[in-house]
Amino acid sequence: MGQKLIYVPECHSTNSSLADLTGHADLPEGLVLITDNQTMGRGQRGNQWEAKPKENLTFSVLLKPKFLAARDQFQLNMAVALGIAEGLTHLVSRTVSLKWPNDIMIGDQKVGGILIENQSVGANLSEAIVGIGINVNQREFVNEHAVSLTLLLQSALSLEDVLIRLLTSLEAWYLQLRSGAVHVLRQAYLNSLYRYRQPQAFEAGGQSFIGTIIGIDEYGRLCVETKTSTKSYSLQEIKMVL
């Protein structure tokens, strides 16, 4: 990953820019498109990604997981999230956790996020554009729950060094997925899952309640147990209240 790299000084979204390119050319797997300034970066639920120009990493990676059934696409989410978490752990020597489905957390603060957009042909995936945003050297955030590597380490980091570290770990976990080690991925993901097996406030269906995350089902839905029931929720159906 990253042997082929496209740099653009500014773009609306690295995912959208890379998608435009894939529509006009057969690009190699592992290609990275990176920018200094993402003016309309997107997160889950349509949220905008907050990142100051030239202070953070905003990039997208092209993958071609043709070996993976479309119904199993959350396995790709797990591999990507674990790769980013492992890379960050090497950099900050702190526990990095994964807030379902795609937030990267250190403690109770968000240091990064992932947005994966898949395409399929028949029953299998054909391409995946993996958008990644990591707060690296930014020191001020509007969101009180956001944090950066430099705030944690109290020193600035090289964006290039952080990128190389992340791509190295990401490739290793992607190869685990490609080799079929799904049980390894699932267990590692659960071990890294934010607030796993801990009572937590949620909102779903217009109601607030206390529940406990007990796992992720085969479709990537969050399994939450309450005093009266156990339910599986998709992304748009439940929200964790911090």
C-alpha positions, 0 to 999 in steps of 0.5 A: 500500500502506498507504493503508488501515491497521488497528492492533491493540495486540496479537494472536496473529499479524497474518497470522492476524488479517488472514485472519480479517478477509478471511473476513468482508469484501471488503477492499482490496488493499494494506490493512495490519494492524499491531500493537505486540505479536505474541504468537505470531508465526510464521516458517518451519518453525513457528519463533516470531518474537522481537520485543519489544512496541513496539520492532519492526515486525510487520505484514501486507499483503493482496495480490490477485495474481490475475494470477499462476499458483499454480505461479509463487507464488515470484515473489511471494516474490521481489518481496516480499523485494526490496521489503523489502531495498531499503527497508532498504538506503535506511535503513541504507546497507548491503548487505542480502541474502536468505537463501532462502527468506524471511530478511532478512540484513545481514552474517551476522545476521538483521534480518527475516523474511517469511511469505507465505500464499497462497490460490488459485482454479483455477489462479491465486492469489486472495489473499496475506497477506504477514507481515513482521517487522523488528527496528527498535529492539530491543537484546537478542536471545536468538538470537545471529544476530539484529540490529536497525536501531538496533544497526547505526545506534546510534540509534533510528528512527521505526517509522512512517518505517521502515514508510512506506519499506518499503511504498514499496519493496514496492509498487514491486517488486510492480508490477514483478511485475504488469507481467510483469518476471519476468526482472528480479525473478529476476536481482535476487533472485539478485544479493541471494541470501545465500551465492550461489555460495559454499561453504556447510554444509547439512543434508539427509536427515539428512546434513551436506555442503558445497554451493554455491547455484547458483540458484533453479528455477522452483518456488522450490526451492534449487539446490545443487551438490556435488562429485558432483551438483546437486539442487533442494530445497524448504523442508522438505528442506534447512537452511543451517548457520550 
